[in-house]
């Protein structure tokens, strides 16, 4: 997720673009850059780090005044957060400037094509490929109105993956073009001026009139000809008009009351982006970075998954999937305890570390201990170029985009999906699963964004339930198999957001102590396994529901669509779509996120910044 701004109009483009970038910095703060187009040519400035770094440079070395410009705040995917990887990217002759949000899956093949033609690349990004392709295509496109837009359509047809692209060309100083596939782009329409943005926050200070770009569409904004939208084939399209009724602060949150709610709503996209580009041309699964040979991975005879907090719960889910698919024993450890208990590690041990930020100190220290013991380390991380990925032997990035709310939501679901991918990758390398078997499970994973989106459309009863539970003193969560880590995560979310005593238990442990705390009216949330895959577990959990209900509990049951056995015992029933057993945490977690958020909001607490907590724990 990156922030994109474009402007064509009478104002100083640099100032308009920088203002838009400030409002979009929550979408990416690894680096920032701007480009303005004047009669003299293209002028650019970009810097790694937060937007303030770029603003300092521009204060000392201002760009020339111009009335057309583009800007970008980056969340790094391909290539670390450095000056040279910052956007905009230029073509070799400097004629084209491009900014990009998304992931171009086939960039490696396209880069090879460009290099074969003699192009020298200045960055490690997938985006730079587009600048070179667009410059080459422009020279082949007949002169006349709409030339840059036609070149953009031709290039867009060749790209695979998710992208929003905005480009300018020195030969067309009155024109911006943009292209969209599987990545957001909106157009702001003002009085004699136009804006482009990743979302409406980019231009809310200037206009509330907007146009929504559809899938596989190209927009051309020309100072004389105005706004033109076509599909990738060149067929004219009438964009959907809408009026933004949010203020500037709400616009940054996508109209939601809290960043957490916005990030919950972004979970389908976060899952989809995490899955992008994972199958190579040969059909085999690929990670982002692997500095281990296939033989080294085949030699692995034990796996530790090491992480903290919510990431630890993702690790618990990983254990079920990795052991099932690879038949390698897996242990899951809290990072803060890992090195102090002197675990047995050697060259045949793989340590999988999970960290949203890549800077979690306990996890980093566990990683370094594992390396000291000669173990191999594979990182699952959301921040490209952070310390943990840099010090690991292999990396899989979750591509969830920046997460502003302290409580992790979209990062958690992306981590779960990443854990599945790691398990499948190991199974593939070790020959436990064939390519077609891996591809079949990846296809199932690709259905999860739609499943999560369905869950999100059915959450109003959960919000009502949350409001009714705001005065609860204790809430218990029960689950079995992969539902147990989901129960732990649900309890954690409630504790950190609403400051209510909450505990998650393995449902089979109920009669070994926890049932003693059940009292009249005690809310008990039960994550029910599918009756299809593990019917024995299902019947046991239904028995657990009956047991707590008989003791006065208020039962809140999360069950898949079509499960009628739970209906007589559920005071509140929350339905989720059917999925394969191992994949169910991705859909069953979502109602628990909404529930915790609604309870906290009803109790009057700051959902995005709960007390005593920080987004990234960088001390032991």
LINURWO-V765007 format. One record per pair of residues at least 4 apart in sequence whose C-alpha atoms are under 7 Angstrom apart, sorted by the first residue. I is the first residue (numbers start at 1). J is the second residue. D is the distance in whole Angstrom. If there is no record, write none. Layout:
I|J|D ; I|J|D
//
This chain:
1|27|6 ; 1|28|7 ; 1|75|6 ; 1|101|6 ; 1|102|6 ; 1|401|5 ; 2|27|5 ; 2|28|5 ; 2|73|6 ; 2|74|5 ; 2|75|5 ; 2|101|5 ; 3|21|7 ; 3|24|5 ; 3|25|7 ; 3|27|5 ; 3|28|6 ; 3|72|5 ; 3|73|5 ; 3|74|7 ; 3|198|6 ; 4|71|6 ; 4|72|5 ; 4|73|7 ; 4|197|5 ; 4|198|5 ; 5|17|6 ; 5|20|6 ; 5|21|7 ; 5|70|6 ; 5|71|5 ; 5|72|6 ; 5|196|5 ; 5|197|5 ; 5|198|7 ; 5|202|6 ; 6|17|7 ; 6|69|6 ; 6|70|4 ; 6|71|6 ; 6|195|5 ; 6|196|5 ; 6|197|6 ; 7|13|6 ; 7|17|7 ; 7|68|5 ; 7|69|5 ; 7|70|6 ; 7|194|6 ; 7|195|5 ; 7|196|6 ; 8|67|6 ; 8|68|5 ; 8|69|7 ; 8|193|6 ; 8|194|5 ; 8|195|7 ; 8|223|7 ; 9|67|6 ; 9|68|7 ; 9|192|6 ; 9|193|4 ; 9|194|6 ; 10|67|6 ; 10|193|7 ; 11|67|6 ; 12|16|7 ; 12|65|6 ; 12|66|6 ; 12|67|5 ; 13|17|6 ; 13|36|7 ; 13|66|6 ; 13|67|5 ; 13|68|5 ; 13|69|5 ; 14|18|6 ; 14|36|7 ; 14|69|7 ; 15|19|6 ; 16|20|6 ; 17|21|6 ; 17|69|7 ; 17|70|6 ; 17|71|6 ; 18|22|6 ; 19|23|7 ; 20|24|6 ; 20|202|4 ; 20|203|6 ; 21|25|6 ; 21|71|7 ; 21|72|7 ; 21|73|7 ; 21|202|7 ; 23|201|6 ; 23|202|6 ; 23|252|7 ; 24|201|7 ; 24|202|6 ; 25|29|6 ; 25|73|6 ; 26|402|7 ; 26|404|7 ; 27|401|7 ; 27|402|6 ; 28|73|5 ; 28|74|5 ; 28|75|4 ; 28|402|6 ; 29|49|6 ; 29|50|5 ; 29|51|7 ; 29|73|6 ; 29|74|6 ; 29|75|6 ; 30|48|6 ; 30|49|5 ; 30|50|6 ; 30|74|5 ; 30|75|6 ; 30|76|6 ; 30|81|5 ; 31|47|6 ; 31|48|4 ; 31|49|5 ; 31|50|6 ; 31|51|7 ; 31|73|6 ; 31|74|5 ; 31|81|6 ; 31|86|6 ; 32|46|6 ; 32|47|6 ; 32|48|6 ; 32|50|7 ; 32|51|6 ; 32|54|6 ; 32|72|5 ; 32|73|4 ; 32|74|6 ; 32|86|6 ; 32|87|7 ; 33|45|6 ; 33|46|4 ; 33|47|6 ; 33|54|7 ; 33|71|6 ; 33|72|5 ; 33|73|7 ; 33|86|7 ; 33|87|5 ; 33|88|6 ; 34|44|6 ; 34|45|6 ; 34|46|6 ; 34|70|6 ; 34|71|4 ; 34|72|6 ; 34|88|6 ; 35|42|7 ; 35|43|6 ; 35|44|4 ; 35|45|7 ; 35|69|6 ; 35|70|5 ; 35|71|6 ; 35|88|7 ; 36|42|6 ; 36|43|5 ; 36|44|7 ; 36|66|6 ; 36|68|6 ; 36|69|4 ; 36|70|7 ; 37|41|6 ; 37|42|5 ; 37|43|6 ; 37|66|6 ; 37|68|6 ; 37|69|6 ; 37|170|7 ; 37|173|6 ; 38|42|6 ; 38|66|6 ; 38|173|6 ; 39|173|7 ; 41|170|6 ; 42|170|6 ; 43|63|7 ; 46|54|6 ; 46|83|6 ; 46|86|6 ; 46|87|7 ; 47|53|6 ; 47|54|5 ; 47|83|5 ; 47|86|7 ; 48|81|6 ; 48|82|5 ; 48|83|5 ; 48|86|6 ; 49|53|6 ; 51|55|6 ; 52|56|6 ; 53|57|7 ; 54|58|6 ; 55|59|6 ; 56|60|6 ; 57|61|6 ; 58|62|5 ; 58|63|7 ; 72|87|6 ; 72|88|7 ; 72|99|6 ; 74|86|7 ; 75|401|6 ; 76|80|6 ; 76|81|6 ; 76|384|5 ; 77|384|6 ; 77|399|7 ; 78|124|6 ; 78|125|5 ; 78|126|6 ; 79|85|6 ; 79|124|5 ; 79|125|5 ; 80|85|7 ; 80|384|6 ; 80|385|5 ; 81|85|6 ; 81|86|7 ; 81|385|6 ; 82|86|6 ; 84|122|7 ; 84|123|6 ; 85|123|5 ; 85|124|6 ; 85|125|6 ; 87|99|6 ; 88|97|6 ; 88|98|5 ; 88|99|5 ; 89|97|6 ; 89|98|5 ; 89|99|7 ; 89|128|6 ; 89|131|7 ; 90|94|5 ; 90|96|5 ; 90|97|5 ; 90|98|6 ; 90|131|6 ; 91|95|6 ; 91|96|5 ; 91|97|7 ; 91|131|5 ; 91|132|5 ; 91|135|6 ; 92|119|7 ; 92|132|7 ; 95|135|7 ; 95|169|5 ; 95|170|5 ; 96|131|6 ; 96|135|6 ; 96|167|7 ; 96|168|6 ; 96|169|5 ; 96|170|7 ; 97|131|6 ; 97|167|6 ; 97|168|6 ; 97|169|7 ; 98|131|6 ; 98|165|7 ; 98|166|6 ; 98|167|4 ; 98|168|7 ; 99|165|6 ; 99|166|5 ; 99|167|7 ; 100|127|6 ; 100|163|7 ; 100|164|6 ; 100|165|5 ; 100|166|7 ; 101|163|6 ; 101|164|5 ; 101|165|7 ; 102|162|5 ; 102|163|4 ; 102|164|6 ; 102|183|6 ; 103|161|6 ; 103|162|5 ; 103|163|6 ; 104|126|6 ; 104|159|7 ; 104|160|6 ; 104|161|5 ; 104|162|6 ; 104|163|7 ; 105|160|5 ; 105|161|5 ; 105|276|7 ; 105|277|5 ; 106|110|7 ; 106|159|7 ; 106|160|6 ; 107|111|6 ; 107|126|5 ; 107|129|7 ; 108|112|6 ; 109|113|6 ; 110|114|6 ; 110|129|7 ; 111|115|6 ; 111|129|6 ; 112|116|6 ; 113|117|6 ; 114|118|7 ; 114|119|5 ; 115|119|5 ; 115|120|6 ; 128|132|7 ; 129|133|6 ; 130|134|6 ; 131|135|6 ; 132|136|6 ; 133|137|6 ; 133|155|7 ; 134|138|6 ; 134|151|6 ; 134|152|6 ; 134|155|6 ; 135|139|7 ; 136|140|7 ; 137|141|6 ; 137|151|5 ; 138|148|6 ; 138|151|5 ; 141|147|6 ; 141|151|6 ; 142|147|7 ; 143|147|6 ; 146|150|6 ; 147|151|6 ; 148|152|6 ; 149|153|6 ; 149|177|6 ; 149|220|6 ; 150|154|6 ; 151|155|6 ; 152|156|6 ; 153|157|6 ; 153|218|7 ; 153|232|5 ; 153|233|7 ; 154|158|7 ; 155|159|7 ; 157|232|7 ; 161|276|7 ; 162|181|5 ; 162|182|5 ; 162|183|6 ; 163|180|6 ; 163|181|5 ; 163|182|6 ; 163|183|5 ; 164|179|6 ; 164|180|5 ; 164|181|6 ; 164|183|6 ; 164|184|7 ; 164|185|7 ; 165|178|5 ; 165|179|5 ; 165|180|7 ; 166|177|6 ; 166|178|4 ; 166|179|7 ; 167|176|6 ; 167|177|5 ; 167|178|6 ; 168|175|7 ; 168|176|5 ; 168|177|7 ; 169|173|7 ; 174|222|6 ; 174|223|5 ; 175|221|6 ; 175|222|4 ; 175|223|7 ; 176|220|6 ; 176|221|5 ; 176|222|7 ; 177|219|6 ; 177|220|4 ; 177|221|6 ; 178|218|6 ; 178|219|5 ; 178|220|7 ; 179|217|6 ; 179|218|4 ; 179|219|6 ; 180|185|7 ; 180|215|6 ; 180|216|5 ; 180|217|6 ; 180|218|7 ; 181|215|5 ; 181|216|5 ; 182|215|7 ; 184|198|6 ; 184|199|7 ; 185|197|6 ; 185|198|5 ; 185|199|6 ; 185|213|6 ; 186|196|6 ; 186|197|5 ; 186|198|6 ; 186|199|6 ; 186|200|7 ; 186|210|7 ; 186|211|6 ; 186|212|5 ; 186|213|6 ; 187|195|6 ; 187|196|5 ; 187|197|6 ; 187|210|5 ; 187|211|5 ; 187|212|6 ; 188|194|6 ; 188|195|5 ; 188|196|6 ; 188|203|7 ; 188|207|6 ; 188|209|6 ; 188|210|4 ; 188|211|6 ; 189|193|6 ; 189|194|5 ; 189|195|7 ; 189|207|7 ; 189|209|5 ; 189|210|6 ; 190|194|6 ; 190|207|5 ; 190|209|7 ; 195|203|7 ; 197|202|5 ; 200|204|6 ; 200|251|6 ; 201|248|6 ; 201|251|5 ; 201|252|5 ; 203|207|6 ; 204|208|6 ; 204|248|6 ; 205|248|7 ; 208|243|6 ; 208|244|5 ; 209|242|6 ; 209|243|5 ; 209|244|6 ; 210|241|6 ; 210|242|5 ; 210|243|6 ; 211|239|6 ; 211|240|5 ; 211|241|5 ; 211|242|6 ; 212|239|6 ; 212|240|5 ; 212|241|6 ; 213|217|7 ; 213|239|6 ; 216|231|6 ; 216|232|6 ; 217|229|7 ; 217|230|6 ; 217|231|4 ; 217|232|6 ; 218|229|6 ; 218|230|5 ; 218|231|6 ; 218|232|6 ; 219|228|6 ; 219|229|4 ; 219|230|7 ; 220|227|6 ; 220|228|5 ; 220|229|6 ; 221|226|6 ; 221|227|5 ; 221|228|7 ; 222|226|5 ; 222|227|7 ; 229|236|6 ; 229|237|5 ; 229|238|7 ; 229|239|7 ; 230|234|5 ; 230|235|5 ; 230|236|4 ; 230|237|5 ; 231|235|5 ; 231|236|7 ; 231|237|7 ; 246|250|6 ; 246|251|6 ; 246|255|6 ; 247|251|6 ; 248|252|7 ; 249|253|7 ; 250|254|6 ; 250|255|5 ; 250|256|7 ; 251|255|5 ; 253|258|7 ; 253|259|5 ; 253|262|6 ; 254|262|6 ; 256|261|6 ; 256|262|6 ; 258|262|7 ; 258|607|7 ; 258|608|6 ; 259|263|6 ; 259|404|6 ; 259|405|6 ; 259|608|6 ; 260|264|6 ; 260|405|5 ; 260|608|6 ; 261|265|6 ; 262|266|6 ; 263|267|6 ; 263|403|7 ; 263|409|7 ; 263|410|6 ; 264|409|6 ; 264|410|6 ; 266|270|6 ; 266|410|7 ; 267|271|6 ; 267|410|5 ; 268|272|6 ; 268|449|4 ; 268|450|7 ; 268|452|6 ; 268|453|6 ; 269|273|6 ; 269|449|7 ; 270|274|6 ; 270|399|7 ; 270|400|4 ; 270|410|6 ; 270|414|6 ; 271|275|6 ; 271|413|7 ; 271|414|5 ; 271|417|7 ; 271|449|6 ; 272|276|6 ; 272|446|7 ; 272|449|6 ; 273|399|6 ; 273|400|7 ; 274|398|5 ; 274|399|5 ; 274|400|7 ; 274|414|6 ; 274|418|7 ; 278|285|5 ; 278|286|5 ; 278|287|7 ; 279|283|5 ; 279|284|5 ; 279|285|5 ; 279|286|6 ; 280|284|5 ; 280|285|6 ; 280|286|6 ; 283|435|6 ; 284|435|6 ; 285|425|6 ; 287|395|7 ; 287|396|5 ; 288|395|6 ; 288|396|5 ; 288|397|7 ; 289|394|5 ; 289|395|5 ; 289|396|7 ; 290|393|6 ; 290|394|4 ; 290|395|6 ; 291|393|5 ; 291|394|6 ; 292|296|6 ; 292|297|7 ; 292|393|6 ; 292|394|7 ; 293|297|7 ; 294|298|6 ; 294|429|6 ; 295|299|6 ; 296|300|7 ; 298|429|7 ; 298|430|5 ; 299|348|6 ; 300|348|4 ; 300|349|6 ; 300|350|6 ; 301|328|6 ; 301|348|6 ; 301|349|6 ; 302|328|6 ; 302|329|5 ; 302|330|6 ; 302|348|7 ; 302|349|5 ; 302|350|6 ; 303|329|6 ; 303|330|5 ; 303|331|6 ; 303|349|6 ; 303|350|5 ; 303|351|6 ; 304|330|6 ; 304|331|5 ; 304|332|6 ; 304|350|6 ; 304|351|5 ; 304|352|6 ; 305|315|6 ; 305|331|6 ; 305|332|5 ; 305|333|6 ; 305|351|6 ; 305|352|5 ; 305|353|6 ; 306|312|7 ; 306|332|6 ; 306|333|5 ; 306|334|6 ; 306|335|5 ; 306|352|6 ; 306|353|5 ; 306|354|7 ; 306|363|7 ; 307|311|6 ; 307|312|5 ; 307|333|7 ; 307|334|6 ; 307|335|5 ; 307|353|6 ; 307|354|5 ; 307|355|7 ; 307|363|6 ; 308|312|5 ; 308|334|6 ; 308|335|6 ; 309|313|7 ; 310|314|7 ; 310|408|7 ; 310|412|7 ; 310|489|6 ; 311|315|6 ; 311|354|6 ; 311|355|6 ; 311|412|7 ; 312|316|6 ; 312|334|7 ; 313|317|7 ; 313|485|5 ; 313|489|6 ; 314|318|6 ; 314|412|7 ; 314|415|6 ; 314|416|5 ; 315|319|6 ; 315|332|6 ; 316|332|6 ; 316|485|6 ; 317|321|7 ; 317|482|6 ; 317|485|6 ; 318|322|6 ; 318|416|7 ; 318|419|5 ; 318|420|7 ; 319|323|6 ; 319|330|6 ; 320|324|6 ; 320|482|7 ; 321|325|6 ; 321|420|6 ; 321|423|6 ; 321|582|6 ; 322|326|6 ; 322|423|4 ; 323|327|5 ; 323|328|5 ; 323|329|6 ; 323|330|6 ; 325|423|6 ; 325|424|7 ; 325|427|6 ; 326|423|7 ; 326|426|7 ; 326|427|5 ; 326|432|6 ; 333|338|6 ; 334|338|6 ; 335|362|5 ; 335|363|5 ; 335|366|6 ; 336|362|5 ; 337|341|7 ; 338|343|7 ; 338|366|6 ; 339|343|7 ; 339|366|6 ; 339|369|6 ; 345|349|6 ; 345|370|7 ; 345|373|6 ; 345|375|6 ; 346|373|6 ; 346|374|5 ; 346|375|5 ; 347|374|5 ; 347|375|5 ; 347|376|7 ; 348|375|7 ; 349|375|5 ; 349|376|6 ; 350|375|6 ; 350|376|5 ; 350|377|6 ; 351|375|7 ; 351|376|6 ; 351|377|5 ; 351|378|6 ; 352|377|6 ; 352|378|5 ; 352|379|6 ; 353|363|7 ; 353|367|7 ; 353|378|6 ; 353|379|5 ; 353|380|6 ; 354|379|6 ; 354|380|5 ; 354|381|6 ; 355|360|6 ; 355|380|6 ; 355|381|5 ; 356|381|5 ; 356|382|5 ; 356|383|7 ; 356|411|7 ; 357|381|7 ; 357|382|6 ; 357|383|6 ; 357|616|6 ; 358|381|6 ; 358|383|6 ; 358|386|5 ; 358|387|6 ; 358|388|5 ; 358|389|7 ; 359|364|7 ; 359|386|6 ; 359|387|6 ; 359|388|6 ; 359|618|6 ; 360|364|6 ; 360|616|6 ; 360|617|5 ; 360|618|5 ; 361|365|6 ; 361|617|6 ; 361|618|5 ; 361|619|5 ; 361|620|6 ; 362|366|6 ; 362|620|5 ; 363|367|6 ; 364|368|6 ; 364|388|6 ; 365|369|6 ; 366|370|6 ; 367|371|6 ; 367|377|7 ; 368|372|6 ; 369|373|6 ; 370|374|6 ; 370|375|5 ; 371|375|5 ; 371|376|7 ; 376|393|6 ; 377|392|5 ; 377|393|5 ; 377|394|7 ; 378|392|6 ; 378|393|6 ; 378|394|5 ; 378|395|6 ; 379|388|7 ; 379|389|6 ; 379|392|6 ; 379|394|6 ; 379|395|5 ; 379|396|6 ; 380|395|6 ; 380|396|5 ; 380|397|6 ; 380|398|7 ; 380|418|7 ; 381|389|7 ; 381|396|7 ; 381|397|5 ; 381|398|6 ; 382|397|5 ; 382|398|5 ; 382|399|6 ; 382|400|6 ; 385|389|7 ; 385|390|6 ; 386|390|6 ; 387|391|6 ; 388|392|6 ; 389|395|6 ; 396|418|7 ; 398|414|6 ; 398|415|6 ; 398|418|6 ; 400|410|7 ; 400|411|6 ; 400|414|6 ; 405|608|4 ; 405|609|6 ; 406|608|6 ; 406|609|6 ; 406|614|6 ; 406|615|5 ; 408|412|6 ; 409|413|7 ; 410|414|6 ; 411|415|6 ; 412|416|6 ; 413|417|6 ; 413|586|6 ; 414|418|6 ; 415|419|6 ; 416|420|6 ; 417|421|6 ; 418|422|6 ; 419|423|6 ; 420|424|6 ; 421|425|6 ; 422|426|6 ; 423|427|6 ; 424|428|6 ; 424|438|6 ; 425|429|6 ; 426|430|6 ; 427|431|6 ; 427|432|5 ; 427|433|5 ; 428|432|6 ; 428|433|5 ; 428|434|6 ; 428|435|7 ; 433|437|6 ; 433|438|7 ; 434|438|6 ; 435|439|6 ; 436|440|6 ; 437|441|7 ; 438|442|6 ; 439|443|6 ; 440|444|7 ; 441|445|6 ; 442|446|6 ; 443|447|7 ; 447|451|6 ; 448|452|6 ; 449|453|6 ; 450|454|6 ; 451|455|6 ; 451|577|6 ; 451|587|7 ; 452|456|6 ; 452|587|6 ; 453|457|7 ; 454|458|7 ; 455|459|7 ; 455|576|6 ; 459|463|6 ; 459|591|7 ; 460|464|6 ; 461|465|6 ; 462|466|6 ; 462|591|7 ; 462|595|6 ; 463|467|6 ; 463|594|7 ; 463|595|6 ; 463|598|6 ; 464|468|6 ; 465|469|6 ; 466|470|6 ; 466|595|5 ; 466|598|5 ; 466|599|5 ; 467|598|6 ; 467|599|6 ; 467|602|6 ; 469|599|7 ; 470|599|5 ; 470|602|6 ; 470|603|6 ; 473|500|6 ; 473|501|6 ; 474|500|6 ; 474|501|5 ; 474|502|6 ; 474|522|7 ; 475|501|7 ; 475|502|5 ; 475|503|7 ; 475|522|7 ; 475|523|5 ; 475|524|6 ; 476|502|6 ; 476|503|5 ; 476|504|6 ; 476|523|6 ; 476|524|5 ; 476|525|6 ; 477|487|5 ; 477|491|6 ; 477|503|6 ; 477|504|5 ; 477|505|6 ; 477|524|6 ; 477|525|5 ; 477|526|6 ; 478|484|7 ; 478|487|6 ; 478|504|6 ; 478|505|5 ; 478|506|6 ; 478|507|5 ; 478|525|6 ; 478|526|5 ; 478|527|6 ; 479|483|4 ; 479|484|4 ; 479|487|6 ; 479|505|7 ; 479|506|5 ; 479|507|5 ; 479|526|6 ; 479|527|5 ; 479|528|7 ; 480|484|5 ; 480|506|6 ; 480|507|6 ; 482|486|7 ; 482|582|7 ; 482|585|7 ; 483|487|6 ; 483|527|6 ; 483|529|7 ; 483|585|7 ; 484|488|6 ; 484|505|7 ; 484|506|5 ; 485|489|6 ; 486|490|6 ; 486|585|6 ; 486|589|6 ; 487|491|6 ; 487|504|5 ; 487|505|7 ; 487|527|7 ; 488|492|6 ; 488|504|4 ; 488|505|7 ; 489|493|6 ; 490|494|6 ; 490|592|5 ; 490|593|7 ; 491|495|6 ; 491|502|5 ; 491|503|5 ; 491|504|6 ; 492|496|6 ; 493|497|6 ; 493|593|7 ; 493|596|6 ; 494|498|5 ; 494|499|7 ; 494|500|6 ; 494|502|7 ; 494|596|5 ; 495|499|5 ; 495|500|5 ; 495|501|6 ; 495|502|6 ; 496|610|7 ; 497|596|7 ; 497|597|7 ; 497|600|6 ; 497|607|6 ; 497|610|6 ; 498|596|7 ; 498|599|6 ; 498|600|4 ; 498|605|7 ; 505|509|7 ; 507|541|7 ; 507|544|7 ; 510|514|5 ; 510|515|5 ; 511|515|6 ; 518|522|6 ; 518|548|7 ; 518|551|7 ; 518|553|6 ; 519|551|7 ; 519|552|6 ; 519|553|6 ; 520|551|7 ; 520|552|4 ; 520|553|6 ; 521|552|6 ; 521|553|5 ; 521|554|5 ; 522|553|5 ; 522|554|6 ; 523|553|6 ; 523|554|5 ; 523|555|6 ; 524|553|6 ; 524|554|6 ; 524|555|5 ; 524|556|6 ; 525|555|6 ; 525|556|5 ; 525|557|6 ; 526|556|6 ; 526|557|5 ; 526|558|6 ; 527|557|6 ; 527|558|5 ; 527|559|7 ; 528|538|7 ; 528|541|6 ; 528|558|6 ; 528|559|5 ; 529|537|7 ; 529|538|5 ; 530|534|7 ; 530|538|6 ; 530|560|6 ; 530|581|7 ; 531|535|5 ; 531|538|5 ; 531|563|7 ; 533|581|6 ; 534|538|6 ; 535|539|6 ; 536|540|6 ; 537|541|6 ; 538|542|6 ; 539|543|6 ; 540|544|6 ; 541|545|6 ; 542|546|6 ; 542|566|6 ; 543|547|6 ; 544|548|6 ; 545|549|6 ; 545|569|7 ; 546|550|6 ; 546|569|6 ; 547|551|7 ; 548|552|7 ; 548|553|5 ; 549|553|5 ; 549|554|7 ; 549|555|7 ; 554|571|6 ; 555|570|5 ; 555|571|5 ; 555|572|6 ; 556|570|6 ; 556|571|6 ; 556|572|5 ; 556|573|6 ; 557|570|6 ; 557|572|6 ; 557|573|5 ; 557|574|6 ; 558|573|6 ; 558|574|5 ; 558|575|6 ; 558|588|7 ; 559|563|7 ; 559|574|6 ; 559|575|5 ; 559|576|6 ; 560|575|5 ; 560|576|5 ; 560|577|6 ; 560|578|5 ; 561|575|6 ; 561|576|6 ; 561|577|6 ; 561|578|6 ; 566|570|6 ; 576|587|6 ; 576|588|7 ; 579|583|6 ; 579|584|6 ; 580|584|6 ; 584|588|6 ; 585|589|6 ; 589|593|7 ; 590|594|6 ; 591|595|6 ; 592|596|6 ; 593|597|6 ; 594|598|6 ; 595|599|6 ; 596|600|6 ; 597|601|6 ; 597|607|6 ; 598|602|6 ; 599|603|6 ; 600|604|6 ; 600|605|5 ; 600|607|6 ; 601|605|6 ; 601|607|6 ; 606|610|6
//
